[in-house]
Amino acid sequence: MAVLADRIQIFWDAVMANHLKGIEDAYVSSEDTYVVLEGPRFTTKGFNEIISGWRDFTSSPIQLTKTEWIEGPFEEILGEMGWVAGIADISIKVEEKEFTNRFRCSFVMVSQDEDWKIKHEHVSAPLSDPYGIGDWKK
């Protein structure tokens, strides 16, 4: 049963609907909550800063239109903490431009208030050749 992946889909549905309360409900309300994001900033730390960023996102011209796991999602729950990860295609519309980007996504979640909440999120895309030698795996 994909408990954590289902919770992430609820979160992504809130993002697609620009439903800020649903986005807020997905995160642990702590100044230790930490997000590594795909945008021009590397990270955001703290619930208030994360939600401030989402508030700006939901009022921007960016609109998520679809999310689809391409690899995974893989998940594991260990007591009150768990993780879910995989590769997802995220479709975006910015004004008249529509496109899909592929991201690595991982979420560390904790059980809180009879729900699973995001304590750490990492969404990123790999660099094409970060070390200048191509893929070292033969």
C-alpha positions in Angstrom: 0.0 0.0 0.0 1.5 3.3 -1.1 0.7 5.4 2.0 3.4 8.1 1.6 3.1 8.3 -2.2 -0.7 8.8 -1.8 0.0 11.7 0.7 2.4 13.3 -1.8 -0.2 13.1 -4.5 -2.6 15.0 -2.2 0.1 17.6 -1.8 0.7 17.8 -5.5 -3.0 18.0 -6.1 -3.1 21.0 -3.7 -0.2 22.6 -5.7 -2.0 22.1 -9.0 -5.2 23.7 -7.5 -3.2 26.6 -6.0 -4.7 25.6 -2.7 -2.3 27.2 -0.2 -4.0 25.6 2.9 -3.6 22.1 1.4 0.1 22.9 0.7 0.6 24.2 4.3 -1.1 21.0 5.7 1.5 18.9 3.9 4.5 20.2 5.9 5.7 19.8 9.4 5.2 23.2 11.0 8.8 23.6 12.3 11.7 25.9 11.6 13.8 22.8 11.1 11.7 21.7 8.1 14.1 21.8 5.1 13.5 21.9 1.3 16.0 21.5 -1.5 14.2 22.8 -4.5 14.6 22.9 -8.3 14.4 26.7 -8.6 17.0 29.4 -8.7 17.4 29.1 -4.9 19.1 26.0 -3.6 17.2 25.6 -0.4 14.5 27.0 1.9 14.6 26.3 5.7 11.8 26.8 8.1 8.0 26.3 7.8 7.3 30.0 7.6 9.9 30.6 4.8 8.7 27.5 2.9 5.0 28.7 3.0 6.0 32.2 2.1 7.7 30.7 -1.0 4.6 28.7 -1.8 2.4 31.8 -1.3 4.5 33.6 -3.9 4.5 30.5 -6.2 0.7 30.2 -6.1 0.3 33.9 -7.1 2.9 33.6 -9.9 2.1 32.7 -13.5 3.5 29.2 -12.9 0.9 26.4 -12.9 1.6 22.8 -12.3 -0.8 20.8 -14.6 0.3 17.2 -14.1 2.6 15.0 -12.1 3.5 11.4 -13.0 5.9 9.0 -11.3 8.2 7.6 -14.0 10.4 5.5 -11.6 8.9 4.5 -8.3 7.5 5.8 -6.1 9.5 3.8 -3.6 8.7 4.2 0.0 9.5 2.8 3.4 8.0 3.5 6.8 10.0 3.0 10.0 7.8 3.8 13.0 6.9 7.4 13.0 9.1 8.3 10.1 9.2 7.3 6.4 10.5 8.3 3.0 9.2 8.2 -0.5 11.3 8.8 -3.6 11.5 8.3 -7.3 11.6 10.1 -10.6 8.6 12.2 -11.7 7.6 14.1 -14.8 6.1 17.4 -13.8 4.1 19.3 -16.4 4.0 23.1 -16.1 2.3 25.9 -17.8 3.7 29.5 -17.6 1.3 31.8 -19.4 1.1 30.4 -22.9 4.2 28.1 -22.7 3.6 24.4 -21.6 6.4 21.9 -20.9 7.4 18.9 -18.9 10.5 18.5 -16.8 11.8 15.3 -15.2 12.9 15.5 -11.6 14.4 13.4 -8.9 12.0 13.6 -5.9 12.4 12.5 -2.4 10.4 13.3 0.7 11.2 12.4 4.3 8.0 12.4 6.2 6.9 12.1 9.9 3.6 10.9 11.3 1.9 13.9 13.0 -1.7 14.7 13.9 -2.9 11.4 12.2 -1.3 12.5 8.9 2.1 12.2 7.2 3.8 15.5 6.9 6.9 16.5 4.9 10.0 17.2 7.1 12.5 17.2 4.2 11.8 17.6 0.5 14.3 17.3 -2.3 13.3 18.0 -5.9 16.1 18.4 -8.5 17.2 17.7 -12.0 20.6 16.3 -12.7 23.3 18.3 -14.4 24.2 16.9 -17.9 27.9 16.5 -17.1 28.8 17.8 -13.6 32.4 16.5 -13.6 33.3 17.0 -17.3 33.8 13.3 -18.0 30.3 12.1 -18.8 28.7 9.2 -16.9 31.5 7.3 -15.0 29.3 4.2 -14.7 30.3 1.8 -17.4 
